[in-house]
Amino acid sequence: MFFVHCDRCHSTFRAGAFDSNDLDPEAKIDRDAFYAAHAGCTLRLFEPTGRAMASGPWHEPMTERWLEVCDRDVLGVAIGSRTSIDEPLAWRIERMGFDEQVDVTLDRELLWDAIERTMQPIPVPQRQVSAWANHVDNHLRTLGPADWVILFDDTRRPDQSAGCLTLTARSPLESGLRSFGFAEDVVHRLASLFNDTEFPPVRITRRITLRPAAPTQRRAQDARLDSSDFLV
């Protein structure tokens, strides 16, 4: 997905996906119409950086999308929205960037579900397990991006993903089970949960805020979708 933006008219055209640098016939018609309307304007070609957020689930038509984009000079955010479900997304580019904070927390609902299954038919030692769960949450706060893995995005919450820890990051949790006073049979049952490489389950939340982009002194060059050098 690429965006062509007119600096003078503040209009934005979403170019769609490239296939060997060629657009499909319908996209070419839209592209040519955009060029005709802005024949005397200075255009920029932006591409997504990979960071994005949305006001709701991505599959919902009325969800507003924010995609961080850049060209050689400018960092911006492509914002796509529609006022009616029958309309196509209308895009605009604002001169701003993303600030991102990532929080990794224990998914306690999934944790307790896994523990209750593995403990059957003996009762779960609630107090000790709660203390251990708090320990896991505190351990997560000491980790960095290299210590967790994103498994899949939550379609209901665009800012959240399900994840797990790397083997190195989760090893202290398994080796420290006995320090919580569990009976030996409970230790063995809880330790068996670590046979699943996705245990303990974690929830990764990305908190993104928009910030003004730094001004640039360089002048935009003309952007051509049919050029082999399409980043300007």
Secondary structure per residue as TSV (DSSP state, phi and psi in degrees):
chain	resnum	aa	ss	phi	psi
A	1	M	-	360.0	132.1
A	2	F	E	-134.7	158.4
A	3	F	E	-129.0	134.8
A	4	V	E	-107.4	127.9
A	5	H	E	-124.2	133.9
A	6	C	E	-93.9	115.8
A	7	D	T	-65.4	-35.3
A	8	R	T	-77.8	-44.5
A	9	C	T	-93.8	-9.0
A	10	H	T	58.0	37.9
A	11	S	E	-106.0	148.3
A	12	T	E	-131.8	135.4
A	13	F	E	-118.3	124.8
A	14	R	E	-84.9	119.5
A	15	A	E	-80.7	-16.8
A	16	G	E	82.1	-161.7
A	17	A	-	-91.7	144.4
A	18	F	-	-91.2	144.6
A	19	D	B	-129.0	102.6
A	20	S	T	55.7	38.4
A	21	N	T	66.2	14.8
A	22	D	B	-112.3	138.7
A	23	L	-	-92.6	155.1
A	24	D	-	-70.0	161.8
A	25	P	H	-55.0	-42.6
A	26	E	H	-65.8	-40.4
A	27	A	H	-65.7	-34.6
A	28	K	H	-63.9	-38.1
A	29	I	H	-62.3	-45.9
A	30	D	H	-63.6	-39.7
A	31	R	H	-62.9	-46.6
A	32	D	H	-63.7	-36.8
A	33	A	H	-65.7	-38.8
A	34	F	H	-65.4	-44.0
A	35	Y	H	-62.3	-40.3
A	36	A	H	-64.4	-39.0
A	37	A	H	-71.3	-22.3
A	38	H	T	-125.0	39.1
A	39	A	T	-60.5	-33.1
A	40	G	T	-100.5	14.3
A	41	C	S	-102.7	163.1
A	42	T	-	-91.7	126.0
A	43	L	E	-114.1	149.6
A	44	R	E	-121.5	146.6
A	45	L	E	-112.3	118.9
A	46	F	E	-108.4	148.3
A	47	E	E	-127.9	149.0
A	48	P	E	-64.9	145.7
A	49	T	E	-85.7	-15.6
A	50	G	E	109.0	-11.4
A	51	R	E	-99.1	136.2
A	52	A	E	-155.7	159.8
A	53	M	E	-150.7	170.5
A	54	A	E	-148.7	159.6
A	55	S	S	-80.6	-9.4
A	56	G	S	-166.7	-166.2
A	57	P	-	-57.5	138.0
A	58	W	T	-62.3	-29.3
A	59	H	T	-81.5	-9.5
A	60	E	S	-77.7	128.6
A	61	P	T	-59.7	-34.0
A	62	M	T	-89.2	2.2
A	63	T	-	-68.7	132.5
A	64	E	-	-85.6	135.4
A	65	R	E	-110.5	143.3
A	66	W	E	-126.1	118.7
A	67	L	E	-118.3	123.5
A	68	E	E	-70.9	132.7
A	69	V	E	-135.1	162.2
A	70	C	E	-153.4	153.7
A	71	D	-	-119.0	-162.7
A	72	R	S	-70.0	-19.7
A	73	D	S	-113.5	-32.1
A	74	V	-	-126.7	136.5
A	75	L	E	-100.9	134.4
A	76	G	E	-149.4	-178.4
A	77	V	E	-128.1	122.2
A	78	A	E	-86.3	121.8
A	79	I	E	-111.9	121.0
A	80	G	E	-113.3	129.7
A	81	S	E	-152.3	164.9
A	82	R	-	-142.4	150.2
A	83	T	S	-94.2	-13.3
A	84	S	S	-143.9	147.9
A	85	I	T	-65.2	-20.3
A	86	D	T	-85.4	-7.2
A	87	E	S	-97.9	152.1
A	88	P	-	-72.9	162.9
A	89	L	-	-64.0	133.2
A	90	A	E	-102.8	133.3
A	91	W	E	-113.1	147.5
A	92	R	E	-143.0	156.7
A	93	I	E	-117.1	126.3
A	94	E	E	-107.8	142.5
A	95	R	S	-80.4	85.7
A	96	M	E	-156.7	172.5
A	97	G	E	-134.3	-179.5
A	98	F	E	-102.9	136.2
A	99	D	E	-108.7	128.6
A	100	E	E	-123.6	132.9
A	101	Q	E	-121.1	131.4
A	102	V	E	-111.5	126.7
A	103	D	E	-113.3	132.0
A	104	V	E	-117.4	118.9
A	105	T	E	-129.8	160.4
A	106	L	E	-72.3	133.9
A	107	D	-	-84.9	90.6
A	108	R	H	-66.1	-33.0
A	109	E	H	-62.3	-47.1
A	110	L	H	-68.7	-35.4
A	111	L	H	-61.7	-50.5
A	112	W	H	-65.3	-35.6
A	113	D	H	-61.8	-43.9
A	114	A	H	-66.0	-41.1
A	115	I	H	-66.2	-43.8
A	116	E	H	-63.0	-35.7
A	117	R	H	-68.3	-43.3
A	118	T	H	-75.9	-21.6
A	119	M	H	-84.8	-17.0
A	120	Q	T	-58.3	139.2
A	121	P	T	-95.3	7.9
A	122	I	S	-83.7	152.5
A	123	P	-	-70.0	152.5
A	124	V	-	-81.1	127.5
A	125	P	-	-72.4	89.4
A	126	Q	H	-55.5	-48.5
A	127	R	H	-64.9	-44.8
A	128	Q	H	-67.9	-39.8
A	129	V	H	-65.7	-39.7
A	130	S	H	-61.5	-41.0
A	131	A	H	-65.5	-39.5
A	132	W	H	-66.9	-40.1
A	133	A	H	-61.9	-39.8
A	134	N	H	-63.7	-37.7
A	135	H	H	-63.0	-41.4
A	136	V	H	-61.8	-45.1
A	137	D	H	-60.6	-41.9
A	138	N	H	-66.0	-37.2
A	139	H	H	-62.9	-38.4
A	140	L	H	-61.8	-31.9
A	141	R	T	-69.8	-16.3
A	142	T	T	-92.2	-3.4
A	143	L	-	-93.9	161.6
A	144	G	-	-116.9	178.2
A	145	P	G	-56.0	-27.7
A	146	A	G	-76.2	-6.8
A	147	D	G	-98.4	-4.1
A	148	W	E	-132.5	163.4
A	149	V	E	-129.3	130.7
A	150	I	E	-80.6	125.4
A	151	L	E	-91.5	-49.1
A	152	F	E	-163.6	154.5
A	153	D	E	-82.1	149.5
A	154	D	-	-84.4	114.5
A	155	T	S	-67.6	-21.1
A	156	R	S	-86.4	-24.2
A	157	R	-	-129.4	96.9
A	158	P	T	-59.2	-21.3
A	159	D	T	-92.1	2.9
A	160	Q	E	-125.3	151.7
A	161	S	E	-139.9	152.2
A	162	A	E	-85.5	143.2
A	163	G	E	-150.2	-179.2
A	164	C	E	-147.0	174.0
A	165	L	E	-98.5	156.4
A	166	T	-	-71.1	164.2
A	167	L	H	-58.4	-42.3
A	168	T	H	-64.4	-40.5
A	169	A	H	-71.8	-29.2
A	170	R	H	-95.6	-11.4
A	171	S	H	-57.7	-42.7
A	172	P	H	-61.9	-27.8
A	173	L	H	-69.3	-40.4
A	174	E	H	-71.1	-44.4
A	175	S	H	-69.8	-20.0
A	176	G	T	-95.1	8.7
A	177	L	G	-59.2	-40.7
A	178	R	G	-66.2	-20.0
A	179	S	G	-72.8	-7.2
A	180	F	G	-99.3	8.6
A	181	G	T	76.5	20.0
A	182	F	-	-68.3	146.9
A	183	A	-	-62.8	156.9
A	184	E	H	-61.0	-40.1
A	185	D	H	-66.9	-31.2
A	186	V	H	-69.8	-40.3
A	187	V	H	-58.1	-44.7
A	188	H	H	-63.9	-40.1
A	189	R	H	-67.2	-44.2
A	190	L	H	-67.9	-37.5
A	191	A	H	-64.0	-30.4
A	192	S	H	-66.0	-22.9
A	193	L	G	-63.1	-28.3
A	194	F	G	-75.4	-4.1
A	195	N	G	-66.2	-23.2
A	196	D	S	-85.2	117.9
A	197	T	T	-64.5	-13.4
A	198	E	T	-96.5	10.4
A	199	F	-	-102.1	139.0
A	200	P	S	-78.1	150.1
A	201	P	-	-74.4	136.5
A	202	V	E	-126.1	157.2
A	203	R	E	-116.0	122.8
A	204	I	E	-104.6	118.9
A	205	T	E	-115.0	127.1
A	206	R	E	-104.0	118.6
A	207	R	E	-103.6	110.9
A	208	I	E	-113.3	132.1
A	209	T	E	-121.4	154.7
A	210	L	E	-95.3	139.1
A	211	R	E	-131.4	149.4
A	212	P	E	-60.3	140.0
A	213	A	-	-79.1	149.6
A	214	A	-	-66.3	138.5
A	215	P	-	-65.8	152.0
A	216	T	-	-119.7	147.3
A	217	Q	-	-99.8	-10.8
A	218	R	S	-79.0	151.4
A	219	R	-	-93.9	138.7
A	220	A	-	-69.2	144.3
A	221	Q	-	-99.6	167.6
A	222	D	-	-69.4	137.7
A	223	A	-	-102.2	129.7
A	224	R	-	-125.2	123.6
A	225	L	T	-68.5	-22.3
A	226	D	T	-96.4	13.9
A	227	S	S	-93.1	146.0
A	228	S	S	-71.4	-21.1
A	229	D	-	-110.4	81.6
A	230	F	-	-93.6	3.5
A	231	L	-	-99.2	120.5
A	232	V	-	-124.7	360.0
